[in-house]
Amino acid sequence: MPAIRRVLVTGGAGYVGAVLVPHLLAHGYAVRVLDWYLFGEHVFAPLKDHPGLEQIKGDIRNQALLKDALRGCDAVIHLAGISNDPSFELNPALGRSVNYDAFAPLVQQSKASGVQRFIYASSSSVYGVSAAPRVTEDHPLAPLTDYSKYKAWCEPLLLAEQSPDFVPIVVRPATVCGYSPRQRLDLVVNLLTAQAVHLGRITVYGGSQRRPNIHIADMVAVYQLLLEAPAALVSGQVYNAGGENYTVAELAALVRDIVQREVPHRPAVDLVTVPTADPRSYHIASDKLKRQLGFEPRRTVADAVHDLVVAFGEGRLPAAMTDIRYYNIKMLQALAWR
């Protein structure tokens, strides 16, 4: 196959995309972003004159726009979608339309446009609840919500399109954490850190649930690795992408200790435990990425917490507890997407 030079990143102005896109540009790729830009068009302001960056504001369900966006692209990294369960529940029909109904047309249009490689960001939430000590990629899927159900349903649609000229890859990321120019503070580590820094109190929902985590920089490194790995090795493959597994209570204690150590004059951070209706619990194993592609995470949850503490201290995340742009559900509610 020819070398991959131009990459379409759907949802590229989102939390992970805002770190991924500059990373790909720095490594010599041309990048085209297709995104709604619901959370602002400022994300790539420092790169607005970069010759390798193209930005398209629009909807992946618009077939004419999609055809234009795919023109000349060698690869697609599909990040776009309505993210997290509460946001999905605001408008289930919209969630299905964007996250599931639009998926097969996107894959088929990509293949018809000459895209060589398609990397799909699924989710480790497709595993639902599992007591297995190590959840590997062949573990049965048991999604608990529409969000995770549609993530799971899209996987076989993509893998069915595998051919000598079309390399499909499924990634099941752990919960991503750390700083991004398009910050989310509704992800567990990020939320706990914001609470500890700004409120001096962490609310732990449940606590015993096991959750996998991955630093955002490591997640970005995984996407680059999957772009560059030999096609014969990765075509049709599914990969867990995680770093460290902790219970929610362990995460809260880790965040508390780091914030108390790193935030000047921070009084003791309290931990308050309340019941939760979210039973998701699983401990993913990402050995396959290491075994096949040599990938090992280089950063930790503690690094992510530190990065956020620094960002808060430097004023890069103003009004962290009240600005709706950090919280997907609040932004969508404000836009009246019901």
C-alpha positions in Angstrom: 0.0 0.0 0.0 1.2 3.6 -0.6 2.2 5.6 2.4 -0.4 7.3 4.5 -0.1 11.1 4.1 -3.5 12.7 4.6 -5.7 11.7 7.5 -9.4 12.6 8.1 -10.1 12.9 11.8 -13.9 13.0 12.4 -14.7 14.7 15.7 -11.2 16.1 15.5 -12.0 19.2 17.5 -13.1 17.1 20.5 -11.2 16.2 23.7 -8.9 13.6 22.2 -8.8 15.1 18.7 -7.5 18.4 20.1 -4.4 16.6 21.2 -4.2 14.1 18.3 -4.4 16.6 15.4 -1.4 18.7 16.5 0.5 15.5 17.2 -0.1 14.2 13.7 0.8 17.5 12.1 4.0 17.5 14.1 4.8 14.1 12.7 4.4 15.2 9.1 0.8 14.2 8.3 -1.6 16.4 6.5 -4.8 16.4 8.6 -8.4 17.2 7.7 -10.8 17.7 10.6 -14.6 17.2 10.2 -16.4 18.4 13.3 -19.5 20.2 14.5 -17.3 22.5 16.6 -20.1 22.7 19.2 -17.6 23.5 21.9 -16.0 26.4 20.1 -13.8 27.0 17.0 -10.8 28.1 19.1 -9.3 24.7 19.6 -6.8 25.0 16.7 -6.3 28.7 16.8 -2.5 28.3 17.3 -2.4 26.2 14.1 -4.7 28.3 11.9 -1.9 29.0 9.4 -0.5 25.5 9.4 -0.3 24.4 5.8 -1.1 20.8 6.7 -4.4 21.5 8.5 -7.8 21.7 6.9 -10.9 22.3 9.0 -14.5 21.5 7.9 -17.4 22.4 10.0 -20.2 20.0 9.4 -22.1 16.8 10.1 -20.9 13.3 9.2 -24.4 12.5 8.2 -24.2 14.9 5.3 -23.2 12.6 2.5 -22.2 15.3 0.0 -20.0 17.0 2.6 -18.6 13.6 3.7 -17.6 12.8 0.1 -15.7 16.1 -0.2 -14.1 15.6 3.2 -12.8 12.2 2.2 -11.4 13.3 -1.1 -7.6 12.6 -1.2 -7.5 11.0 2.3 -5.5 7.9 2.9 -6.8 7.1 6.3 -9.7 7.9 8.6 -9.6 8.1 12.4 -13.2 8.1 13.5 -13.7 9.9 16.8 -17.0 11.7 16.1 -20.1 10.9 18.1 -22.4 11.9 20.9 -20.2 11.1 23.9 -21.1 9.6 27.3 -24.3 8.1 28.5 -26.1 11.2 30.0 -25.5 13.1 26.7 -26.9 10.2 24.8 -30.0 10.0 26.9 -30.9 13.7 26.2 -31.9 12.7 22.7 -31.7 8.9 22.0 -32.8 9.3 18.4 -30.1 11.8 17.7 -27.5 9.6 19.4 -28.5 6.6 17.3 -28.5 8.6 14.2 -25.0 10.0 14.7 -23.3 7.1 16.5 -24.8 4.2 14.6 -27.0 5.0 11.6 -24.3 7.2 10.1 -21.5 4.7 10.6 -22.0 2.2 7.8 -22.4 5.0 5.2 -19.2 6.6 6.5 -17.3 3.3 6.2 -18.6 2.6 2.7 -18.0 6.1 1.5 -14.4 5.9 2.9 -13.8 2.7 1.1 -15.2 4.0 -2.2 -13.1 7.1 -1.9 -9.9 5.1 -1.8 -9.2 5.3 2.0 -6.6 2.6 2.8 -7.0 2.5 6.6 -10.0 3.1 8.9 -9.4 3.3 12.7 -12.6 3.3 14.7 -12.7 4.5 18.3 -15.1 2.1 20.0 -15.0 2.0 23.8 -14.1 -0.4 26.6 -17.5 0.2 28.0 -18.7 -2.4 25.6 -17.7 -5.0 28.2 -20.3 -3.7 30.7 -19.8 -5.5 34.0 -17.2 -8.3 34.3 -15.6 -10.0 37.3 -12.9 -11.4 35.1 -9.4 -10.4 36.4 -8.3 -9.5 32.9 -10.7 -8.6 30.2 -9.1 -9.3 26.8 -10.4 -8.5 23.3 -12.1 -11.8 23.0 -14.2 -11.3 26.2 -18.0 -11.4 25.5 -19.5 -7.9 25.0 -22.2 -6.9 27.4 -23.0 -3.2 26.8 -25.4 -1.7 29.3 -26.5 1.5 27.6 -27.4 2.7 24.2 -24.1 4.5 23.9 -22.0 1.4 24.5 -24.5 -0.8 22.6 -24.1 1.2 19.4 -20.3 1.3 19.9 -20.4 -2.5 19.9 -22.8 -2.8 17.0 -20.5 -0.6 14.8 -17.5 -2.9 15.2 -18.7 -5.8 13.0 -20.0 -3.3 10.4 -16.4 -2.0 9.9 -14.6 -5.4 10.1 -16.9 -6.8 7.4 -15.5 -4.3 4.9 -11.9 -5.7 5.2 -10.2 -6.2 1.9 -6.7 -6.2 0.5 -7.1 -2.4 -0.1 -9.0 -1.5 3.0 -7.6 -2.0 6.5 -10.2 -1.7 9.3 -9.0 -1.5 12.9 -11.1 -1.3 16.1 -9.8 0.3 19.2 -11.5 0.0 22.6 -10.1 2.9 24.7 -10.1 3.0 28.4 -11.4 6.2 30.0 -9.0 8.9 28.8 -7.6 11.4 31.3 -5.4 14.5 31.3 -5.3 18.0 29.9 -6.5 18.9 26.4 -7.1 22.3 24.7 -10.8 21.1 24.4 -11.0 20.0 28.0 -13.6 17.6 29.4 -14.1 17.6 33.1 -16.9 15.0 33.0 -14.5 12.1 32.7 -13.7 10.4 36.0 -10.1 11.3 36.7 -10.6 14.8 35.3 -13.7 15.4 37.3 -12.2 14.1 40.6 -9.2 16.4 40.1 -11.4 19.5 39.4 -13.5 18.7 42.5 -10.4 18.3 44.7 -8.7 21.5 43.4 -11.8 23.8 43.4 -14.1 22.4 46.0 -11.7 20.6 48.4 -14.1 17.7 48.3 -14.3 14.7 46.1 -17.7 12.9 45.6 -17.2 9.2 45.0 -20.1 7.5 43.3 -20.0 3.9 44.5 -16.3 3.3 44.7 -15.9 -0.4 44.2 -16.3 -0.3 40.4 -13.1 -1.2 38.5 -12.3 1.3 35.8 -9.5 1.3 33.2 -7.7 4.6 32.4 -5.3 5.9 29.8 -3.4 9.2 29.6 -4.5 11.2 26.7 -0.9 11.4 25.3 -0.7 7.6 25.3 -4.1 7.4 23.6 -2.8 9.7 20.8 0.4 7.5 20.5 -1.8 4.5 20.0 -3.6 6.1 17.1 -0.3 7.1 15.5 1.0 3.5 15.9 -2.1 2.1 14.3 -1.6 4.5 11.3 1.9 3.3 10.8 1.8 -0.4 11.7 2.1 -2.9 8.8 -1.3 -3.5 7.2 -1.0 -7.3 7.3 -0.4 -7.1 11.1 -3.3 -4.9 12.1 -6.0 -5.4 9.4 -9.2 -6.7 10.9 -7.8 -6.5 14.5 -9.5 -5.3 17.7 -7.3 -3.7 20.4 -7.9 -2.7 24.0 -6.1 0.5 24.8 -5.6 1.1 28.5 -2.9 2.0 31.0 -3.8 1.5 34.6 -6.8 -0.1 36.2 -8.1 1.3 39.5 -11.4 1.2 41.4 -13.2 4.5 41.6 -12.3 4.7 45.3 -8.6 4.2 44.5 -8.7 6.9 41.9 -10.3 9.3 44.4 -7.6 8.6 47.0 -4.8 9.0 44.4 -6.3 12.4 43.3 -6.7 13.6 46.8 -3.1 12.8 47.7 -1.6 14.5 44.6 -3.8 17.6 45.0 -3.0 17.9 48.7 0.7 17.7 47.9 0.8 19.9 44.8 -1.7 22.7 45.4 -0.2 25.4 47.6 -2.1 26.0 50.9 -4.7 23.4 49.9 -6.7 22.3 53.0 -7.3 18.6 53.4 -9.5 17.2 50.6 -12.5 15.3 51.9 -13.8 12.1 50.3 -17.6 11.7 50.3 -19.0 8.4 49.1 -22.6 8.2 47.7 -24.5 5.5 46.0 -24.5 5.1 42.2 -26.8 3.7 39.6 -23.8 3.1 37.3 -22.6 -0.5 37.8 -20.0 -0.6 35.0 -17.0 -2.5 36.2 -14.2 -4.2 34.3 -10.4 -4.6 34.3 -9.1 -4.5 30.8 -5.9 -6.0 29.6 -4.0 -4.3 26.8 -1.3 -7.0 26.3 -2.2 -7.4 22.6 -1.0 -3.9 21.8 2.3 -4.7 23.5 2.6 -8.2 22.0 1.8 -7.3 18.4 3.0 -3.7 18.2 5.3 -3.1 21.1 3.2 -0.4 22.7 3.6 0.3 26.4 2.0 3.3 28.1 4.6 6.0 29.1 2.4 8.0 31.3 0.2 7.4 34.4 -3.0 8.5 36.0 -0.8 10.5 38.4 0.8 12.3 35.4 -2.7 13.2 34.2 -3.7 14.6 37.6 -0.5 16.6 37.8 -1.0 18.0 34.3 -4.5 19.2 35.3 -3.3 20.7 38.5 -0.8 22.7 36.6 -3.4 23.8 34.0 -5.7 24.9 36.7 -2.9 26.8 38.4 -1.9 28.5 35.2 -5.5 29.7 34.5 -5.9 27.6 31.3 -9.2 26.2 32.6 -11.1 29.2 34.0 -14.4 28.7 35.7 -13.8 24.9 35.8 -16.8 24.1 37.9 -19.3 26.3 36.1 -18.3 26.7 32.4 -20.5 24.4 30.4 -18.0 23.9 27.7 -16.1 21.4 29.9 -19.2 19.2 30.4 -20.8 17.5 27.4 -24.2 17.1 29.0 -24.4 20.7 30.1 -23.5 22.0 26.7 -26.0 19.8 24.9 -28.7 20.8 27.4 -27.9 24.5 26.7 -28.2 23.9 23.0 -31.7 22.3 23.7 -30.8 19.1 22.0 -33.8 17.2 23.3 
